[in-house]
Amino acid sequence: EGAIYSDAILTVLSSKNIPKTEIRFKNVYPISLGSLSYDIKASDVDYLQVSSSFNYLNYDIIQL
């Protein structure tokens, strides 16, 4: 098939930035990616944000 997949981990943090839960996705691949907009004249650090969607085969929820 020639398809390329990857695994991904989403870590959920507490209000004190302590890892509480991991969601481990298997065979993840993107199905949509929004556009990036940035200004090279900005004087402050401006973090890029983008909307994206993924499909996956399955997932496991692990309590840490």
Residue pairs with C-beta under 8 A, 6 or more apart in sequence:
3 29
4 29
5 27
5 28
5 29
5 57
6 27
6 28
6 29
7 24
7 25
7 26
7 27
7 28
8 24
8 25
8 28
8 54
8 56
9 22
9 23
9 24
9 25
10 22
10 23
10 25
11 19
11 21
11 22
12 19
12 20
12 21
12 22
12 23
13 19
13 20
14 20
19 64
20 63
20 64
21 61
21 62
21 63
21 64
22 61
22 62
22 64
23 59
23 60
23 61
23 62
24 59
24 60
24 62
25 54
25 56
25 57
25 58
25 59
26 56
26 57
26 58
26 59
27 56
27 57
27 58
28 54
28 55
28 56
29 54
29 55
29 56
30 52
30 53
30 54
31 53
31 54
31 55
32 51
32 52
32 53
33 50
33 51
33 52
34 50
34 51
34 52
35 50
36 48
36 50
38 46
38 48
39 46
